[in-house]
Amino acid sequence: MTLSRRRLSLAATATCLAMLAPRLALAQGGDQAQVAQAVTALTKAMIEVDRGQLQALTHDALSYGHSAGRVENKAQFIAYLESRASAFRHIDLSDQTIAVTSDEAIVRHLFTAETVDPKGQVTPVRIGVLQVWTKDGGAWRLLARQAYRL
């Protein structure tokens, strides 16, 4: 069999791709793990109303959409949680998917929770959520979130 330049080039390209594929998968997996950790940290910060963590995990240009149609910026999002007008007793996320492309990540999950108002009224929550995260200064920060009724 005679090796043509084309076959040699294809073989070299295939070899390079085979060598790079595990590294690309690790990079993608590493970013997915980091985004998953950020989602978990944000969920915890929302329950605990941890202002420092909420500030650190959200982008300054945050657009936070609620399932009822209300949209908040970063300051409004944090202020509403701090008001405890509807404090989270617990939040459970399930059926989560994370797709990372460069410095952006799309997260989807089912959000099940209970909130309690200042009068003690408990309200169950079950919504779908789409989040957009961006890598900012080496850290993943929530840029946009939209909830929808199921």
C-alpha positions in Angstrom: 0.0 0.0 0.0 1.4 3.4 -1.0 0.9 6.2 1.5 -0.2 9.4 -0.2 0.2 12.8 1.4 -3.6 12.8 1.9 -3.6 9.5 3.8 -0.6 10.5 5.8 -2.3 13.8 6.7 -5.5 12.1 7.7 -3.6 9.6 9.8 -1.8 12.4 11.6 -5.0 14.3 12.2 -6.7 11.2 13.6 -3.8 10.6 15.9 -3.8 14.2 17.1 -7.5 14.1 17.7 -7.2 10.7 19.6 -4.6 12.2 21.8 -6.5 15.5 22.5 -10.0 13.9 23.0 -9.4 12.8 26.6 -8.0 16.2 27.5 -11.0 18.0 26.0 -13.3 15.6 27.8 -11.5 16.3 31.1 -11.7 20.0 30.5 -15.4 19.8 29.7 -16.0 17.5 32.7 -14.0 19.8 35.0 -16.0 22.8 33.9 -19.3 20.9 34.3 -18.2 19.9 37.9 -17.3 23.5 38.7 -20.7 24.7 37.4 -22.5 22.0 39.4 -20.6 23.2 42.5 -21.6 26.8 41.8 -25.2 25.8 41.4 -25.1 23.9 44.7 -23.4 26.8 46.5 -26.0 29.3 45.1 -28.8 27.0 46.3 -27.2 26.9 49.8 -26.7 30.7 49.8 -30.4 31.2 48.9 -31.5 29.1 51.8 -29.1 30.6 54.3 -29.5 34.1 52.8 -25.7 34.5 52.7 -25.2 37.9 51.2 -21.4 37.4 50.6 -22.0 34.2 48.7 -25.0 35.6 46.8 -22.8 38.5 45.7 -19.9 36.2 44.7 -22.0 33.7 42.8 -24.0 36.2 40.7 -22.8 38.4 37.9 -23.3 42.2 38.1 -25.6 42.0 35.0 -27.8 39.3 36.5 -31.3 39.0 35.1 -33.3 36.7 37.5 -36.8 35.7 36.2 -39.4 34.2 38.4 -42.1 31.8 37.3 -44.8 34.4 38.0 -43.1 36.8 35.6 -41.2 39.1 38.0 -37.7 39.9 36.8 -35.0 41.2 39.1 -31.5 42.5 38.8 -28.7 41.4 41.1 -29.5 44.0 43.8 -33.2 43.2 43.7 -32.6 39.5 43.8 -30.5 39.7 46.9 -32.7 42.3 48.6 -35.8 40.1 48.1 -34.0 37.1 49.7 -32.8 39.3 52.6 -36.4 40.6 53.2 -37.4 37.0 53.9 -40.9 37.8 52.5 -40.8 34.3 51.1 -37.9 32.5 52.8 -36.8 29.0 51.6 -37.1 26.2 54.1 -35.5 23.8 51.7 -34.6 23.6 48.0 -34.2 20.3 46.1 -32.8 20.3 42.5 -33.3 17.2 40.3 -33.0 16.2 36.7 -30.2 18.6 36.3 -28.3 19.0 33.0 -25.3 21.1 32.3 -23.9 22.0 28.9 -20.7 24.0 28.8 -19.6 26.0 25.7 -16.4 28.0 26.2 -17.0 30.4 29.1 -20.8 29.9 29.2 -22.9 27.1 30.7 -26.6 26.3 30.4 -28.1 24.6 33.4 -31.6 23.1 33.5 -33.3 21.5 36.4 -36.5 20.8 38.3 -36.7 23.1 41.3 -38.8 21.8 44.3 -38.9 23.8 47.5 -40.9 25.1 50.3 -41.1 28.8 51.2 -42.4 30.3 54.4 -43.7 33.9 54.8 -43.4 36.0 58.0 -46.8 34.8 59.1 -45.6 31.2 59.0 -47.6 30.3 55.8 -45.8 27.5 54.0 -46.0 27.4 50.2 -44.8 24.4 48.1 -42.8 25.3 44.9 -42.3 23.1 41.9 -41.0 24.8 38.8 -38.6 24.3 35.9 -35.5 26.5 35.8 -33.1 27.5 33.1 -29.9 29.2 34.2 -27.1 30.7 32.2 -23.7 30.8 33.9 -20.6 32.7 32.7 -17.0 32.3 33.7 -15.9 35.7 35.0 -12.5 36.2 36.5 -12.0 32.4 36.7 -15.2 31.9 38.7 -18.6 30.7 37.5 -21.3 33.4 38.1 -25.0 33.2 37.4 -25.8 35.6 34.6 -29.4 34.8 33.9 -32.1 32.6 35.3 -35.7 32.0 34.1 -38.2 29.8 35.9 -41.3 28.5 34.4 -44.4 26.8 35.7 -44.9 23.1 35.1 
